[in-house]
Amino acid sequence: MSDQVGEGGGALPLVLIVAPATGRLHILPPKNFVDGQEWIEEGQIVARIEHSSAEPDDVHAPMRGRMGGMMGRDGEPVRQGQPIAWMEALAEGKTIMKPVEGGSAEERGA
């Protein structure tokens, strides 16, 4: 498997995971996502957004793949739609910018 990230040369497609709501980012264990070696499953909770409503929003991995890293620090404020993590997806031929938990996905062919 290639160590490349992105669309070229047989690499896994890059997926940006965005905040589903405005609030504070809380990264869930394992917190070593920054090293790019953590494999995650579709639906796995990777972070939580805490805000003024009673229940925080869980941020789920949209598909199975390798977590590349978090794009924010634990406790940092984030806005709805802001990229908070990136991963290499086990899907072929597309780079996907996908909000988790509703919203629309923007897809570009490779």
C-alpha positions as a Markdown table, in Angstrom:
| # | Residue | x | y | z |
|---|---|---|---|---|
| 1 | Met | 0.0 | 0.0 | 0.0 |
| 2 | Ser | 1.3 | 3.5 | -0.9 |
| 3 | Asp | 2.3 | 6.0 | 1.7 |
| 4 | Gln | 1.2 | 8.8 | -0.6 |
| 5 | Val | -1.8 | 11.0 | 0.3 |
| 6 | Gly | -4.2 | 12.3 | -2.2 |
| 7 | Glu | -5.2 | 11.6 | -5.8 |
| 8 | Gly | -2.0 | 10.7 | -7.6 |
| 9 | Gly | -0.2 | 7.5 | -8.2 |
| 10 | Gly | -2.6 | 4.9 | -6.8 |
| 11 | Ala | -2.8 | 6.7 | -3.5 |
| 12 | Leu | -5.8 | 6.3 | -1.2 |
| 13 | Pro | -8.3 | 9.2 | -1.7 |
| 14 | Leu | -8.1 | 12.1 | 0.8 |
| 15 | Val | -11.2 | 12.8 | 2.9 |
| 16 | Leu | -11.7 | 15.9 | 5.0 |
| 17 | Ile | -14.0 | 15.4 | 8.0 |
| 18 | Val | -15.7 | 18.7 | 8.9 |
| 19 | Ala | -17.4 | 19.9 | 12.1 |
| 20 | Pro | -21.1 | 19.3 | 12.1 |
| 21 | Ala | -21.7 | 22.2 | 14.4 |
| 22 | Thr | -20.0 | 25.3 | 16.0 |
| 23 | Gly | -18.5 | 24.6 | 19.4 |
| 24 | Arg | -15.4 | 23.3 | 21.1 |
| 25 | Leu | -13.4 | 20.4 | 19.5 |
| 26 | His | -12.7 | 17.4 | 21.8 |
| 27 | Ile | -10.6 | 14.7 | 20.3 |
| 28 | Leu | -11.5 | 11.2 | 21.5 |
| 29 | Pro | -9.0 | 8.4 | 22.1 |
| 30 | Pro | -6.8 | 7.3 | 20.6 |
| 31 | Lys | -5.3 | 10.8 | 20.5 |
| 32 | Asn | -2.4 | 9.7 | 18.4 |
| 33 | Phe | -4.2 | 10.3 | 15.1 |
| 34 | Val | -1.4 | 12.7 | 14.2 |
| 35 | Asp | 1.0 | 9.9 | 13.3 |
| 36 | Gly | -1.1 | 8.6 | 10.4 |
| 37 | Gln | -1.0 | 5.0 | 11.5 |
| 38 | Glu | -4.5 | 4.6 | 13.1 |
| 39 | Trp | -7.0 | 2.6 | 11.1 |
| 40 | Ile | -10.6 | 3.6 | 11.7 |
| 41 | Glu | -13.9 | 2.0 | 10.8 |
| 42 | Glu | -16.9 | 3.7 | 9.2 |
| 43 | Gly | -19.0 | 5.2 | 11.9 |
| 44 | Gln | -16.2 | 5.3 | 14.5 |
| 45 | Ile | -16.4 | 8.4 | 16.7 |
| 46 | Val | -13.2 | 10.4 | 16.3 |
| 47 | Ala | -14.1 | 13.6 | 18.0 |
| 48 | Arg | -17.0 | 15.4 | 19.8 |
| 49 | Ile | -18.2 | 19.0 | 19.3 |
| 50 | Glu | -19.5 | 20.5 | 22.6 |
| 51 | His | -21.7 | 23.6 | 22.3 |
| 52 | Ser | -24.5 | 25.4 | 24.1 |
| 53 | Ser | -27.2 | 22.8 | 23.5 |
| 54 | Ala | -27.6 | 19.9 | 26.0 |
| 55 | Glu | -26.1 | 17.1 | 23.9 |
| 56 | Pro | -22.7 | 17.4 | 22.1 |
| 57 | Asp | -22.4 | 16.3 | 18.4 |
| 58 | Asp | -20.3 | 13.2 | 17.8 |
| 59 | Val | -18.1 | 13.3 | 14.8 |
| 60 | His | -18.0 | 9.9 | 13.0 |
| 61 | Ala | -15.6 | 8.6 | 10.4 |
| 62 | Pro | -17.6 | 8.6 | 7.1 |
| 63 | Met | -15.9 | 5.5 | 5.9 |
| 64 | Arg | -13.2 | 3.0 | 6.7 |
| 65 | Gly | -9.6 | 4.2 | 6.2 |
| 66 | Arg | -6.4 | 5.5 | 7.8 |
| 67 | Met | -6.7 | 8.6 | 10.0 |
| 68 | Gly | -4.1 | 11.1 | 8.7 |
| 69 | Gly | -4.4 | 13.6 | 11.5 |
| 70 | Met | -6.5 | 16.1 | 13.4 |
| 71 | Met | -6.6 | 19.7 | 12.1 |
| 72 | Gly | -7.2 | 21.3 | 15.5 |
| 73 | Arg | -6.3 | 21.0 | 19.2 |
| 74 | Asp | -8.4 | 19.5 | 21.9 |
| 75 | Gly | -10.6 | 22.3 | 23.4 |
| 76 | Glu | -10.1 | 24.6 | 20.4 |
| 77 | Pro | -13.2 | 26.5 | 19.1 |
| 78 | Val | -14.4 | 25.3 | 15.7 |
| 79 | Arg | -17.2 | 26.5 | 13.3 |
| 80 | Gln | -19.7 | 24.4 | 11.5 |
| 81 | Gly | -18.2 | 23.1 | 8.2 |
| 82 | Gln | -14.6 | 23.7 | 9.3 |
| 83 | Pro | -12.3 | 20.8 | 8.5 |
| 84 | Ile | -11.2 | 19.2 | 11.7 |
| 85 | Ala | -9.5 | 15.9 | 10.5 |
| 86 | Trp | -8.3 | 14.2 | 7.4 |
| 87 | Met | -8.1 | 10.6 | 6.5 |
| 88 | Glu | -7.2 | 8.3 | 3.6 |
| 89 | Ala | -10.3 | 6.4 | 2.6 |
| 90 | Leu | -10.6 | 2.9 | 1.3 |
| 91 | Ala | -12.4 | 4.0 | -1.8 |
| 92 | Glu | -11.2 | 4.5 | -5.3 |
| 93 | Gly | -11.1 | 7.4 | -7.7 |
| 94 | Lys | -12.5 | 10.4 | -5.8 |
| 95 | Thr | -11.5 | 13.1 | -3.4 |
| 96 | Ile | -14.4 | 13.7 | -1.1 |
| 97 | Met | -15.1 | 16.7 | 1.1 |
| 98 | Lys | -17.9 | 15.3 | 3.3 |
| 99 | Pro | -19.7 | 16.8 | 6.3 |
| 100 | Val | -20.6 | 14.1 | 8.7 |
| 101 | Glu | -24.2 | 14.0 | 10.1 |
| 102 | Gly | -26.1 | 15.8 | 7.4 |
| 103 | Gly | -25.3 | 18.5 | 4.9 |
| 104 | Ser | -24.2 | 17.9 | 1.4 |
| 105 | Ala | -21.0 | 16.3 | 0.1 |
| 106 | Glu | -18.9 | 17.8 | -2.6 |
| 107 | Glu | -17.2 | 15.3 | -4.9 |
| 108 | Arg | -14.7 | 15.8 | -7.6 |
| 109 | Gly | -13.7 | 13.0 | -10.0 |
| 110 | Ala | -10.1 | 12.1 | -9.9 |
